[in-house]
Structure formats: C-alpha cells, structure tokens
Amino acid sequence: MRKNKKKKIIIIVSAAIAAAAIAAVLILTLGKNSAKGEKISVEVARNDFTISESIITTLSSDAERYRSTLTKAYGISADKASSFFEAPENWLAFDITMDIVNTGNTEISVVGFDVSDNGKNDMYVNKGVGGELSLAPGASYPISASILCENGDLSLEEAKAFADKLSINLIYSKKPVENDDGTQSVEKQYSAKVQ
C-alpha cells in the first residue's frame, strides 16, 4: 500500500511539473507570436515639386527669430545663414510633396527626414515635419519637405533635377504611448527611402 501511495504522489508531482512546463512554453510562444505579428512599415513616394517664395519671405523677415531654424532644421552653416539674411534674393525655396502610406498593421508616428547628402548642389532640406503626424494602418497622407537653395539662378527644372538626386529618408516609429507619469514611451525608429 505504501508503494501505491508513493506512486500516486510521484504521478501527481510529475503531472504538476509537466503542466507548469507546458504553461511556460505557451506563454513564451504566444508572446513571441504577438510580437512577430506586429508589422511597422511605410511607403513614401514623391508627388510634386514646386517653388515656394513664401518660405524665403518668412525666414528672411526676422534674422534673430529664424537663424536657428536655418542652422538646426535645414543644417545650414552659421556663415551661410548670415549670407541668407544679407541677400535672401540670392536664395530659392521649394517644396517636395510626397504621399505616405502606412503599409503596416500598427499606428505609426512620422518623426522627420534624414538627408545623408544635405547641402549637395547647395540644396538644404528641412528635417522637420512641422508637428506630430500619426497614421493608422492603411492610412495615407500627403506631406511636404521644404528645401532652401543657395543658387538663386536655377530654373524650376534644374532645381528639381538636383532635388531628385538628394537621398531623402522618412524617419518614423511605432506611435509612442503615454505612460502613467505623463512621459511618452521611446520607440525604435525606422527609415523609408523617399522614392
């Protein structure tokens, strides 16, 4: 009788260990599958290229106010920023309009632009997007990037040819969530080439 009792205890303990192992495997597997099921991706296509005289007018109206915009947002050196304010008529401004499509299955936030060859052919792209832009899965939205050009003699066609050669990438992330303390989560950033 003692042997039967020991066998029952061993069987019960073995069953409990097996159940715990199965539960642990299920938790790990389900956790991996939900993370793998999340797709964060966008497509970005150039749409239009236009001259934008209002940008020159606005930026040149107040050197004290807009100097940091030129240096920080456009990546223009301090010397070139000074030459802009001295003779804004020697500069041109353009807008590249593009369409963004959220091709993933989670909401994304657009962070800005990265231009590895910013300044090439005297073309400087504004890295900002002018505020927070979020897109739900499947949503599309037009967005523009502002360009300042130090060569005021270019035609629209010549400027477009130079702008088309710039390597522009859209930087985006999964939409951050608000934490209980009022801060936002820090999400991994991704890059999509503007085609």
N, C-alpha and C positions, 0 to 999 in steps of 0.2 A: 504494500500500500504506500509506503514511503517513496518507492521508485516512481509510482504513478503520480504522486503529488509533485515530486521534483520535476518530472517530465512536463506536467501542466505548467509549472512555474517557468521552466525554460521556454516552453512554447509561447506563453503569454509575453515574456520579456522579448523573445525573438520577434514576435509579431509587432510589439510596440516599437522596437528599433527599426524594423522594416518600414512601418508606417511613417515614422519620423524621417527616414531617408527618402521615401517617395515624396513626402510633403516638401522637403528641402529641394529635391530635383524639380518638382513642379513650380515652386516659387522662382527658382533661378531661371528655368526655361521660359515661363510666362513673362518674367521681367525682361529677358533678352528679346523675346518676340515683340513686345510692345515698343522697345527702343528701336529695333530693326524696322518696324512698320512705319516709323516717322521719316518722312521724306521732306527735306528742305532744299528747294531749288527754284530758280527763276530763269526766264529767258528775257533778254533785252535786245531790242532792235532799233537802230537809228531810223528816224522817220523823216525829219526835215532839218534844214539848216537855213537860218535867217539872220539878217543883220539886226542889231538891237541898239539903236542910238541912245535910247533912254538909260541904258546902263552907264554909258560914258557921262551923260548929263548928271545922273545921280551921284556917281562916285567922285566926279571932279568938283561937285558943289561944296564939299567940305573936307579939306585935306586932313584936319585933325580927327574928324569922325571916321573917315574911311581908309586912312593909311593902314591900319591893322587888317582891314578886310583884304586889301591888296596883298599884303605880306603873308597873312595866315591862310586865308581862304584860297587865294589864287596862287600862292607860292612865288610871288614876285619879290625880287631882292629889294632892299631898302633904297638903293641907288636908282633902280628902275622905277620904284614907286614915286620917288622925288621927280623924276623926269616926266612921269604921267601927270602929276599935278602942275608941273611947269608948262606943259604943252599937250593937253588932252586931245587936241585936234590931230595929233600925230598917231593916235591910237584908234582902233576899231573894236567893236564888241559884237559878238554873235551868240546865238542860242542854237544848241543841238537839241532837237526834240526827239525823244525816244519813247517806245512803248515797253512797259514792264509787264510780264505775265507771271503770276505765282503758279508754277507748274508742280509744286509740292502739295502735301496734304496737311500742312500746318500753317498758321498765320505767321507772316514774316514782317520785319521792320527794315526799311531802307536806311542805311547808315550814312552813305555818301559815295564819293567817287575816289578812285585811286588812278593816277596817271603817271606811269613809270617814266615817261619821257616828257613830262610837263616842261614847257618852255621851248620845246623844239620848234624851229621856224618862227620864233617869237610868239608862240601861241600858249596862253596860260589858262588852264581850266579851273573853275571854282570847284573845290572838293565837296562843298556842302550841298544839301538838297533843300535848304530853306525851311526846316522844321521836321517834325516827326511824320513819317509816312508808313502806314501799315497796310498790308494786303492780305485778304483772306484767301484760302486755297481756291484756285481757279480764277481769281480776280485779275483784271488788267487795269493799268493806269498810265496815262501819259506823264512824262516827267522831262524836265529840260536841264541841261548843263550850260552854264554861261562861260564864254571864252573871251578873254581880252587879248588883243593882238597889237604888238608894238609897231607893226608895219602898216601905217595908215594909207599906203598906196595900193594895197591889194584890192583886186576886184572880188566880188562875192564868189565867183567860180574858183579863183586862185585860193582864196581863204578856205573854201570847202575842201579843195584838194589837199591842203595842208592839214586841216582838221581830221579828214578821213584817215590820215596816216598816224594820228595820235592813238596810242594804246590806252583806251579808257576802260576801266573795270568798275562795275557797280558793286559796292560793298553792302552786304545785308546779313541779317541774322534771324534766328527764330525770335518772335516777338517777346521781349522781356516781360516777366510777370512782376507784379508789385508784391513786395514782402510785407510782413506784418509791421515792420519798423518804418515803413514808408519808402525804403530804398527799392531799387529795381534789381532783378536778377541780371547777372552778367552772362550773356550768351556767346557762344562761339560765332565768329564772323566768317562769312563765306564771300567768294568773289565770282562774278559772272562777267565775261568779256562782252562789251557793247559791240554788237555786230553791225 
